[in-house]
Amino acid sequence: MEYVEEFKYLNLEVMKKKNANELPEDEKNFLIINLLDKNNNPCRFFVFTPDVMKKILSSSYVGLQVLQVCFRVQFTNNNWVVRLVDISE
């Protein structure tokens, strides 16, 4: 299932993958984007998709800016998996 919800932007972290030494330069990092949901509960998404990472890094979001976030919720192997699909202002 895909959902589009409004979130408030908090901050962005660029993290190195554990096996970064073995990967090409453009695949060494991933993003953690921290947001607030409609009830002001903190949420964070781990972003590994190169296109979405480029879009987020090229934007200049400011604190508490309202963003439209499209995310996918999927039940796989007895666990819920939530993936960020797209983000826009």
C-alpha positions as CSV (number, residue, x, y, z in Angstrom):
1,M,0.0,0.0,0.0
2,E,1.2,3.5,-0.8
3,Y,0.4,6.6,1.2
4,V,1.0,10.3,0.7
5,E,1.1,12.2,4.0
6,E,2.3,15.6,5.2
7,F,5.4,15.6,7.4
8,K,7.5,18.4,8.9
9,Y,11.2,18.4,8.1
10,L,13.6,18.2,11.0
11,N,17.0,17.3,9.7
12,L,19.1,15.1,7.4
13,E,22.0,12.8,8.1
14,V,24.4,11.3,5.6
15,M,25.8,8.0,6.8
16,K,28.4,5.7,5.4
17,K,27.4,2.1,4.7
18,K,29.4,-0.6,6.7
19,N,30.9,-2.0,3.5
20,A,31.6,1.4,2.0
21,N,35.2,0.4,1.1
22,E,34.0,-2.3,-1.3
23,L,31.4,-0.1,-3.1
24,P,31.6,2.4,-5.9
25,E,31.8,6.0,-4.9
26,D,28.2,6.8,-5.6
27,E,26.9,3.9,-3.5
28,K,29.0,4.5,-0.3
29,N,26.4,6.5,1.6
30,F,22.7,6.5,2.6
31,L,20.5,9.1,4.1
32,I,18.4,9.3,7.3
33,I,15.7,11.9,7.1
34,N,14.1,12.9,10.4
35,L,10.5,14.2,10.2
36,L,7.5,14.9,12.4
37,D,4.1,13.3,11.5
38,K,0.7,15.1,11.7
39,N,0.6,14.4,15.4
40,N,4.2,15.7,15.9
41,N,5.6,12.3,16.5
42,P,9.2,11.9,15.4
43,C,9.7,9.6,12.4
44,R,12.7,8.7,10.3
45,F,13.2,7.2,7.0
46,F,16.4,5.4,5.8
47,V,16.9,6.3,2.1
48,F,18.9,4.0,-0.1
49,T,17.4,4.8,-3.5
50,P,19.9,6.9,-5.6
51,D,17.3,9.0,-7.3
52,V,15.5,9.9,-4.1
53,M,18.8,10.6,-2.4
54,K,19.9,13.0,-5.2
55,K,16.5,14.8,-5.0
56,I,16.8,15.2,-1.2
57,L,20.5,16.3,-1.3
58,S,19.8,18.9,-4.0
59,S,16.9,20.4,-2.2
60,S,17.3,23.0,0.6
61,Y,14.6,22.1,3.1
62,V,14.4,24.2,6.3
63,G,13.4,23.2,9.8
64,L,9.6,22.5,10.2
65,Q,9.0,22.9,6.5
66,V,5.9,20.9,5.4
67,L,6.7,18.2,2.9
68,Q,4.6,15.7,1.0
69,V,6.0,12.2,1.6
70,C,5.0,9.2,-0.4
71,F,5.8,6.0,1.3
72,R,5.1,2.3,0.8
73,V,4.0,0.0,3.6
74,Q,4.4,-3.7,3.0
75,F,4.1,-6.9,5.1
76,T,7.0,-9.2,4.3
77,N,8.4,-12.2,6.3
78,N,6.2,-11.4,9.3
79,N,7.4,-7.8,9.5
80,W,6.1,-4.5,8.4
81,V,8.5,-2.7,6.0
82,V,8.1,1.0,5.3
83,R,10.0,2.6,2.4
84,L,10.2,6.2,1.3
85,V,9.2,6.4,-2.4
86,D,9.2,10.1,-3.0
87,I,9.3,13.5,-1.3
88,S,8.2,16.9,-2.5
89,E,7.5,20.4,-1.2
